[in-house]
């Protein structure tokens, strides 16, 4: 999953693809503490809200220009970066716990 996040950060995949992968992760993680899952889902909620807001303001320009990638405002970008940092920390902590 860290590789998928890195691919998003490098612009290789779109935010909706990342969200789908995170959703799949949250559904298949076994033996994760409830507080870990709650923290993951909270950060996923931030990403989903940011994605929804970006879709609303970006819809007109996407139709006009046929863009592939969703354009984020600076605030949306900061929200995504902060959420991804927390998600990476959660994944690393869970991985360390499993070792």
N, CA, C and O of each residue as an XYZ file, in Angstrom:
396
protein
N       0.821     -1.194      0.000
C       0.000      0.000      0.000
C       0.865      1.257      0.000
O       0.503      2.264     -0.609
N       2.007      1.198      0.683
C       2.901      2.348      0.665
C       3.362      2.647     -0.763
O       3.549      3.808     -1.130
N       3.543      1.603     -1.559
C       3.911      1.788     -2.956
C       2.811      2.478     -3.742
O       3.093      3.306     -4.609
N       1.571      2.149     -3.450
C       0.434      2.780     -4.119
C       0.357      4.258     -3.751
O       0.102      5.107     -4.606
N       0.578      4.556     -2.483
C       0.589      5.961     -2.049
C       1.712      6.709     -2.762
O       1.521      7.833     -3.227
N       2.867      6.088     -2.843
C       4.005      6.709     -3.530
C       3.666      6.966     -5.001
O       4.013      8.017     -5.541
N       2.996      6.020     -5.646
C       2.598      6.210     -7.047
C       1.651      7.401     -7.187
O       1.734      8.147     -8.163
N       0.746      7.584     -6.213
C      -0.135      8.750     -6.239
C       0.696     10.030     -6.077
O       0.503     11.000     -6.811
N       1.606     10.023     -5.127
C       2.432     11.200     -4.867
C       3.289     11.568     -6.087
O       3.631     12.735     -6.283
N       3.624     10.579     -6.889
C       4.415     10.812     -8.096
C       3.541     11.150     -9.308
O       4.060     11.374    -10.402
N       2.214     11.189     -9.118
C       1.303     11.529    -10.205
C       1.032     10.383    -11.162
O       0.556     10.603    -12.276
N       1.330      9.159    -10.738
C       1.157      8.004    -11.612
C      -0.252      7.416    -11.556
O      -0.681      6.735    -12.488
N      -0.964      7.675    -10.472
C      -2.357      7.233    -10.358
C      -3.192      8.401     -9.839
O      -2.664      9.344     -9.249
N      -4.491      8.323    -10.067
C      -5.402      9.382     -9.646
C      -5.862      9.139     -8.198
O      -5.739      8.039     -7.660
N      -6.389     10.200     -7.600
C      -6.844     10.137     -6.218
C      -7.952      9.105     -6.040
O      -7.975      8.400     -5.031
N      -8.865      9.002     -6.996
C      -9.947      8.031     -6.849
C      -9.406      6.596     -6.854
O      -9.951      5.730     -6.170
N      -8.348      6.342     -7.615
C      -7.726      5.014     -7.615
C      -7.103      4.728     -6.256
O      -7.236      3.626     -5.724
N      -6.426      5.721     -5.700
C      -5.845      5.568     -4.372
C      -6.929      5.296     -3.337
O      -6.772      4.425     -2.482
N      -8.022      6.037     -3.415
C      -9.126      5.841     -2.472
C      -9.697      4.424     -2.570
O      -9.994      3.802     -1.550
N      -9.848      3.923     -3.773
C     -10.344      2.558     -3.953
C      -9.397      1.537     -3.329
O      -9.844      0.574     -2.706
N      -8.098      1.746     -3.493
C      -7.117      0.840     -2.909
C      -7.124      0.907     -1.385
O      -6.994     -0.118     -0.716
N      -7.273      2.100     -0.843
C      -7.338      2.241      0.614
C      -8.600      1.585      1.171
O      -8.569      0.968      2.235
N      -9.696      1.722      0.453
C     -10.948      1.068      0.878
C     -10.766     -0.443      0.902
O     -11.211     -1.106      1.839
N     -10.120     -0.987     -0.114
C      -9.866     -2.424     -0.157
C      -8.979     -2.842      1.014
O      -9.200     -3.888      1.625
N      -7.980     -2.025      1.322
C      -7.102     -2.319      2.464
C      -7.896     -2.356      3.755
O      -7.735     -3.274      4.560
N      -8.749     -1.370      3.959
C      -9.495     -1.295      5.218
C     -10.447     -2.474      5.382
O     -10.779     -2.857      6.504
N     -10.882     -3.046      4.273
C     -11.808     -4.178      4.344
C     -11.109     -5.517      4.513
O     -11.731     -6.489      4.940
N      -9.828     -5.581      4.185
C      -9.170     -6.881      4.240
C      -8.131     -6.999      5.355
O      -7.525     -8.058      5.516
N      -7.916     -5.944      6.117
C      -6.943     -6.004      7.206
C      -7.515     -6.858      8.327
O      -8.582     -6.578      8.875
N      -6.777     -7.899      8.647
C      -7.208     -8.788      9.727
C      -6.401     -8.486     10.985
O      -5.237     -8.091     10.908
N      -7.011     -8.669     12.111
C      -6.348     -8.522     13.407
C      -5.827     -7.116     13.679
O      -4.957     -6.933     14.531
N      -6.339     -6.141     12.982
C      -5.936     -4.766     13.267
C      -6.756     -4.260     14.449
O      -7.955     -4.525     14.539
N      -6.115     -3.542     15.340
C      -6.864     -2.983     16.470
C      -7.960     -2.029     15.983
O      -7.815     -1.370     14.954
N      -9.039     -1.971     16.730
C     -10.162     -1.113     16.340
C      -9.756      0.351     16.239
O     -10.225      1.068     15.356
N      -8.887      0.794     17.138
C      -8.468      2.195     17.086
C      -7.638      2.484     15.834
O      -7.687      3.592     15.299
N      -6.876      1.493     15.368
C      -6.098      1.658     14.144
C      -7.044      1.789     12.950
O      -6.877      2.671     12.108
N      -8.036      0.903     12.889
C      -9.010      0.974     11.790
C      -9.789      2.283     11.819
O     -10.056      2.877     10.774
N     -10.151      2.730     13.013
C     -10.881      3.993     13.137
C     -10.022      5.160     12.661
O     -10.524      6.062     11.990
N      -8.743      5.151     12.998
C      -7.839      6.216     12.558
C      -7.662      6.183     11.039
O      -7.655      7.228     10.389
N      -7.518      4.978     10.474
C      -7.400      4.838      9.025
C      -8.656      5.364      8.340
O      -8.571      6.119      7.372
N      -9.802      4.970      8.837
C     -11.052      5.402      8.219
C     -11.275      6.901      8.371
O     -11.883      7.522      7.498
N     -10.797      7.492      9.458
C     -10.916      8.939      9.626
C     -10.095      9.665      8.559
O     -10.562     10.640      7.969
N      -8.889      9.195      8.317
C      -8.051      9.824      7.297
C      -8.607      9.568      5.897
O      -8.517     10.434      5.026
N      -9.177      8.394      5.677
C      -9.825      8.114      4.406
C     -11.020      9.048      4.219
O     -11.304      9.487      3.104
N     -11.713      9.348      5.309
C     -12.821     10.299      5.249
C     -12.356     11.673      4.801
O     -13.024     12.337      4.008
N     -11.202     12.098      5.317
C     -10.623     13.369      4.894
C     -10.333     13.347      3.399
O     -10.641     14.299      2.682
N      -9.732     12.244      2.934
C      -9.435     12.127      1.501
C     -10.706     12.128      0.670
O     -10.757     12.779     -0.373
N     -11.732     11.413      1.109
C     -12.998     11.368      0.371
C     -13.659     12.738      0.308
O     -14.166     13.131     -0.742
N     -13.658     13.469      1.420
C     -14.254     14.806      1.433
C     -13.490     15.747      0.510
O     -14.086     16.539     -0.220
N     -12.173     15.651      0.552
C     -11.348     16.490     -0.309
C     -11.585     16.154     -1.771
O     -11.684     17.046     -2.613
N     -11.676     14.862     -2.068
C     -11.935     14.430     -3.441
C     -13.289     14.963     -3.923
O     -13.402     15.464     -5.041
N     -14.300     14.852     -3.083
C     -15.635     15.319     -3.461
C     -15.629     16.822     -3.721
O     -16.209     17.285     -4.704
N     -14.981     17.580     -2.853
C     -14.922     19.034     -3.039
C     -14.167     19.379     -4.317
O     -14.577     20.265     -5.067
N     -13.067     18.682     -4.561
C     -12.279     18.948     -5.766
C     -13.069     18.613     -7.025
O     -12.967     19.319     -8.028
N     -13.841     17.559     -6.979
C     -14.663     17.184     -8.133
C     -15.680     18.265     -8.456
O     -15.946     18.553     -9.624
N     -16.246     18.860     -7.420
C     -17.265     19.888     -7.630
C     -16.654     21.112     -8.311
O     -17.193     21.590     -9.309
N     -15.547     21.622     -7.791
C     -14.988     22.838     -8.376
C     -14.210     22.571     -9.661
O     -13.972     23.498    -10.435
N     -13.813     21.337     -9.900
C     -13.009     21.018    -11.073
C     -13.856     20.535    -12.256
O     -13.347     20.398    -13.369
N     -15.133     20.281    -12.019
C     -15.979     19.681    -13.050
C     -16.013     20.494    -14.341
O     -15.872     19.934    -15.428
N     -16.195     21.792    -14.233
C     -16.274     22.620    -15.430
C     -14.987     22.635    -16.227
O     -15.019     22.539    -17.454
N     -13.868     22.751    -15.560
C     -12.601     22.807    -16.288
C     -12.235     21.451    -16.875
O     -11.574     21.387    -17.912
N     -12.653     20.371    -16.232
C     -12.378     19.042    -16.780
C     -13.161     18.826    -18.064
O     -12.650     18.239    -19.018
N     -14.405     19.302    -18.088
C     -15.215     19.172    -19.305
C     -14.611     19.996    -20.440
O     -14.572     19.560    -21.590
N     -14.146     21.184    -20.097
C     -13.615     22.076    -21.121
C     -12.274     21.599    -21.650
O     -12.017     21.680    -22.851
N     -11.421     21.105    -20.772
C     -10.073     20.768    -21.195
C      -9.788     19.291    -21.327
O      -8.719     18.921    -21.813
N     -10.692     18.443    -20.917
C     -10.478     17.010    -21.020
C      -9.321     16.490    -20.174
O      -8.659     15.524    -20.554
N      -9.075     17.123    -19.035
C      -7.958     16.724    -18.179
C      -8.174     15.331    -17.607
O      -9.303     14.899    -17.376
N      -7.083     14.657    -17.391
C      -7.124     13.334    -16.766
C      -7.047     13.436    -15.245
O      -7.774     12.736    -14.540
N      -6.177     14.298    -14.739
C      -5.949     14.398    -13.303
C      -6.813     15.505    -12.711
O      -7.023     16.551    -13.324
N      -7.299     15.251    -11.525
C      -8.108     16.210    -10.790
C      -7.194     17.309    -10.253
O      -6.139     17.020     -9.686
N      -7.589     18.549    -10.426
C      -6.785     19.655     -9.915
C      -7.261     20.014     -8.520
O      -8.449     20.245     -8.295
N      -6.320     20.056     -7.583
C      -6.616     20.380     -6.197
C      -6.213     21.818     -5.910
O      -5.209     22.304     -6.428
N      -7.004     22.497     -5.079
C      -6.582     23.800     -4.584
C      -5.418     23.580     -3.624
O      -5.140     22.441     -3.248
N      -4.746     24.631     -3.228
C      -3.624     24.476     -2.293
C      -4.108     23.914     -0.962
O      -3.413     23.104     -0.348
N      -5.278     24.326     -0.509
C      -5.825     23.797      0.753
C      -6.152     22.306      0.613
O      -5.860     21.516      1.512
N      -6.750     21.931     -0.501
C      -7.063     20.514     -0.728
C      -5.780     19.689     -0.792
O      -5.704     18.593     -0.237
N      -4.784     20.226     -1.469
C      -3.503     19.536     -1.570
C      -2.890     19.330     -0.178
O      -2.390     18.247      0.128
N      -2.931     20.359      0.652
C      -2.413     20.245      2.022
C      -3.189     19.200      2.803
O      -2.595     18.415      3.542
N      -4.507     19.176      2.651
C      -5.325     18.178      3.346
C      -4.948     16.767      2.907
O      -4.832     15.868      3.740
N      -4.758     16.569      1.613
C      -4.371     15.256      1.089
C      -3.000     14.859      1.627
O      -2.809     13.730      2.079
N      -2.056     15.779      1.578
C      -0.696     15.472      2.064
C      -0.707     15.098      3.547
O      -0.051     14.141      3.957
N      -1.449     15.852      4.337
C      -1.528     15.573      5.774
C      -2.169     14.211      6.032
O      -1.677     13.433      6.850
N      -3.258     13.927      5.338
C      -3.933     12.638      5.512
C      -3.030     11.491      5.072
O      -2.980     10.455      5.736
N      -2.322     11.663      3.969
C      -1.437     10.597      3.485
C      -0.263     10.365      4.430
O       0.166      9.226      4.614
N       0.251     11.417      5.020
C       1.325     11.259      6.007
C       0.827     10.422      7.180
O       1.522      9.516      7.640
N      -0.372     10.724      7.660
C      -0.940      9.969      8.773
C      -1.222      8.524      8.369
O      -0.994      7.605      9.156
N      -1.712      8.317      7.157
C      -1.993      6.953      6.687
C      -0.696      6.161      6.558
O      -0.645      4.994      6.945
N       0.346      6.779      6.022
C       1.631      6.084      5.916
C       2.159      5.705      7.300
O       2.691      4.611      7.488
N       2.011      6.612      8.263
C       2.432      6.303      9.637
C       1.621      5.139     10.212
O       2.170      4.261     10.878
N       0.318      5.139      9.952
C      -0.536      4.044     10.432
C      -0.125      2.713      9.810
O      -0.027      1.704     10.507
N       0.113      2.711      8.515
C       0.500      1.481      7.827
C       1.846      0.988      8.341
O       2.026     -0.207      8.577
N       2.788      1.906      8.512
C       4.112      1.526      9.025
C       3.998      0.955     10.432
O       4.647     -0.041     10.751
N       3.187      1.571     11.268
C       3.007      1.089     12.647
C       2.377     -0.302     12.643
O       2.777     -1.165     13.424
N       1.404     -0.521     11.776
C       0.755     -1.820     11.694
C       1.722     -2.875     11.175
O       1.713     -4.014     11.642
N       2.555     -2.500     10.212
C       3.548     -3.407      9.662
C       4.578     -3.771     10.732
O       4.963     -4.933     10.864
N       5.021     -2.766     11.494
C       5.981     -3.010     12.577
C       5.373     -3.923     13.641
O       6.063     -4.773     14.204
N       4.091     -3.745     13.910
C       3.399     -4.571     14.905
C       3.346     -6.030     14.456
O       3.423     -6.945     15.276
N       3.214     -6.236     13.141
C       3.093     -7.585     12.609
C       4.445     -8.335     12.613
O       4.478     -9.565     12.611
N       5.540     -7.583     12.619
C       6.873     -8.211     12.588
C       7.252     -8.869     13.874
O       8.342     -9.431     13.982
